[in-house]
């Protein structure tokens, strides 16, 4: 991933699902799309380590569901509408589910079927996330974030290719 044009200083913690304490010394900011297979890889590979750090109060995750116009990712935009940003624990549970079942709902033909899937399989309804979604897109545009996943820890920018050891070392180096 070419990060030369990304402006890390334009990324903030205003929008997104905030998992963990606002007082955590390290913020991990994740631009993801639930239909992206690389986002799924990032999420699954980092899940246990980030859960451990969040539980210890060392990390706060800010998960930003980035609505993309790329045809292969538009299905993720539909699912994003069903996540409750006001209930981070429930949202994380739903993110887990939708990544595990990405092939199942991702193979549905149209957006109506995807919406029905979220409603019928998870008993979810559309949330009032429009301001969040627009804020995330605006922030991504200002920061020149183009690809998902794009992950930030302060001025460090990376994607799903980071190893767990590298991620651990990066987080540990920022804990005061």
N, C-alpha and C positions, 0 to 999 in steps of 0.2 A: 504494500500500500504506500503510495506516495503521500507523505505528510507535509511536504514543503510548502503547500499553500494553505494549510490549516492554521487558523489563528486560535490557539488554546486560550488566549486571554479573553476571547469573546464567548467562551463556554461558561455557564453559570449553574447554580443549583436552584434557580427559581422554578423551573418546570420539571416535571417527571415524578415518578413514584419513588418516594423516599423511604428506604428500608434501613432502619437502624437510627441511632441517636444523632440528632443535629449537632451534638457536642463531640462526635467522633473526630479524632484528629486527621483522618484520611477520608477523602471523598473520592469514590470511584464513580465516574459519570459515564454511562453506557448509552450510546445511540444504537438502538436495535430495531429490527422489524421482525414480527413473529413468523413471517413466512420465509425469511432468509435462512437457508441451511447453514451458512457460516455463523450467523447469530446463534443458532441452535448449538453449534459446536462450541462457541465461546461460552455460552450460558452453561452448558453441561460440564465443560472442562473446568470452569472457574467456580461452579456452584458450591462445592463443599468447602473450599478454601475461603471464599467470601462469606459464607454462612458462619464459619468459625470466627472470622474477624468481626463480623457484625454482632454476633452474640457476645463477644468479649468487649464490645464498645469501642473497638479500634477503627472500624470502617463504617461509613454510611454509603450505601449504594443509592445512586440517583439513576433510575432506569427511565430512559426517554424513548418512548415508542415513536419512531420516526416514520411518518407517513411518506411513502415514496410513490412516484408516478410510474416507475418501471413496471411493466405489465406483470412480471413474475412476483412482484412484491405487493401489488394492490390488494390481494386477498388478505394480507396481514393488516392493511389499513382498516378493513372491515372489523376484524377481531379486536383491534386496538380500541374501537368504540365501546366495547363491552367491559373494559377493565375499569374498576373503581379506584380512582386515584386517591380517594379519601380513606381507603382501607388497605394500606400497604400489605398486610399479611394475607388478606384474601386475594389481592391482585397478584402477589407472588405465587400463591397456590394456583391461580388461573394461568399464569405465565408457564409454570411447570407443566400443567396439563396440555396447554396448546403447543408447547414445544414437543412433548412426548407424542402427541397425536398430529403433528404437523403434516404428515403424509395423508392422513385420513381426511382432514378438513381441507387441506391444500389441493387435493384432487377433485374437489367439488367444482362443478362447471361454472356456476354463476354466483354473484354476490348475495342473491336472495337465499340460496342454499347455505351459504356460509353463515349468514345471519341466523337462519333457522337452526343450524348446527349449534351455535353459541347458546341460543335460547333453549333448545330441546335437550342437548347433552349436558349443559352446565347450569341451566336455569338462570341464565343471565339476561339482563336487559340493557339497552343502550344507555350509557351514562352521559352526563353533561360534561364531556371532556373536550369540547370544541375549542375553548380558550387555551387549554393545555396543548392540544394538538397544534394549533396555530402558533403558539409560543415556541414550541419545539422546532417546528419547520423554520420559523423566522431566525431562531438562534442558530440552527444548523447552517442556514444560508449565510448569516453574518460571519460565522466561524469557518466557512468553506468546508463544512463536513458534507461529503458527497456519498461515501460508502458506509454500509453497515456490515458488521459492527465497527464502530469507531469508539474507542474507550480512552478516557482521560484519567490520569492521576496527576493533578497539578499540571505541569507543562509536558509531561510524558504522554505520548499518543501512541496507541497500538491497536492491534486487531486480534483476531482469534488465534494468530500464530504464536502468541506469547506462551512460554511454557509455565507450568505451575510454579516451578522453582523461581523463574524470573519474576513472576507476579508476586510471589511471597517476598522476595528480596526487595522489590520495588516498594511494596507496602511497608515492610519493616524499616526501610531506610527513611521513611517519612514519619514514623511514630516517634514522638518526642519523649 
